Amino acid sequence: MIKTTLSVLGLSLVSSLALASDPLHGTKWKTIDDETKKPLSIVQFSETSNGVLSAKILDVLDGTEGEKCTKCAGKFHNKSIEGIQIVSGLKKTANNVYDGGKITDPKNGKTYSFSAKISNDGKTLAGRGYIGISALGRSQTWIRIN
């Protein structure tokens, strides 16, 4: 009886931890170029054990498949754009609102501060990359694909 009770409690704890993951965790998004309005890539978010989110490029859609990130610094320099982590350090600050992250633009290799908000229907993600203050940045809307 004690073993059964402990097993049920253990499974309940594991289930509650799984349910506690962030709504962005595991989701895939189609990135859209803010200037051309054309799809660029498919990215997928993942969450670390301490609740910090990152996203990596799964597929490139803009015809640069296999292209290397020659302007990226660090571990992604001269690596294929597919597979690089473009978002890091993103943290939830309110319901469907995220801040404190960084985003790297593979086209120019620059890294910017990043904030994002999921729409009420969960179908779009409004992201903003900026240097210094948000008013001096660029925005993109990504479309959820799963």
N, C-alpha and C positions, 0 to 999 in steps of 0.2 A: 504493500500500500504506500509506503513512504517513497519507494523508487518510482512508482507511477506518478505520485504527486510532484516529485522533483522533476521528472521528465516533462510533465505538463507545464510546470513553471518555467523550465528551461526553454521549451518551444515557444511559450508565450513571450518571453523576453526577446528571443531571436526574431519573432514576428514583429514585435513592436519596434525593434531597431530597424528592421527592413522598411517599415512604414514611415519611419522618421526621416528617411532620406529626402533630400531636396527635390522639388518638382522638376528642376532642370536636369538632374542626374539621369544619364542615359538617353536623353532626348537628342534628336537629330534635327538640324536646321539647314535650310538652303539660304546661303548668304547672297545678297543682292547688292551689286555695285551702286553706290549712291549717286554716281555721275551718269553712268550709261543705263542704269536700271536693268542690266542683264544679270542672270544668275552667275555666280563666281565659283561656289564650292558647296560641299556638304560638310558640316562640322558636327561633332558629337561632344556633348558635355559629360564630364565625369566629376565625382565628388570624392574628396579625401575623407579619411575617418574624422577629421576635425571640422568638417563642413565647408571646406574651401573648394571652389569649383574651378575647373579648367576645361578647355575645349581644344580638340585637335581636328585638323582637316582630314576627312576620310576620302573624299573624291574632289577632283578639280573639274569644273564644268566649263571653263572659259577657253578651252583649247590650249592650255599650257600644261597639260598632263605630262608628267615626267620632267618638267622644268625644275631647275634647281633654284634654291633661294640664295642667290649669289650675294645679295645685299644684306641678308640676315647676319647678325652677330652671334658669337658663341657656338653652342652645340648644333645649331641649325644651319650654320654657314655652309653653303654648297651642298646641302641635303635636298632631297626631293621635297617639293612643296606638299605633296601628299604625305601625311603622317606627322607634320610639324604641329606643335602646340601653339596656337595663336592667342588663346586666352589663358591667363593664369591669375591666381590670387583673388578671384571674384567671391564676394561674401554677400549673403542675404542681409539686408538692412531693414526691410519691412515686407509686408505681403506682396510677393511678385516683384520686388524691387531689390536690385543688386548694385554694389559699389565696391570700390577699393581694388578693382582688378587692373590688369594690364592686357593690352591687345597689341599684337605685332602685325603690321601690314607686310605681307610677303613681297609685294611689288617694290617697296622702297626700303624694306628691312628695318623701318623705324618702329619703336615701341611707344605706345601712348597709354595714358590712364584710361580706364574703361568703366562705364556704368551701363546698366541695362534694366529694362522693365518688360515683364511679360504682360501681354494684353489680357483683359478680363476673360476673353474667350479662350485664351491659351494658344491661339493660332499664330501670333506674331511676337517677335522679340524686338523691341526698339533699343538699339545699342548706340552708345556715344563714346567715341574716342577723342581724347583731347590732351593738350599739353598745358599745364598750369590750371586754368579754370575751364569749366565745361562750356562756357559761352564761346570759347575760341576753338571749338572742335568740329568734328564731322559726325553725322548720324547715318545709321543704316537700319533698315528694317529687314529682319530675317524671318523666313516663313517656316513654320514647323512642318516636318514631313513624317512624323510618326506619332 
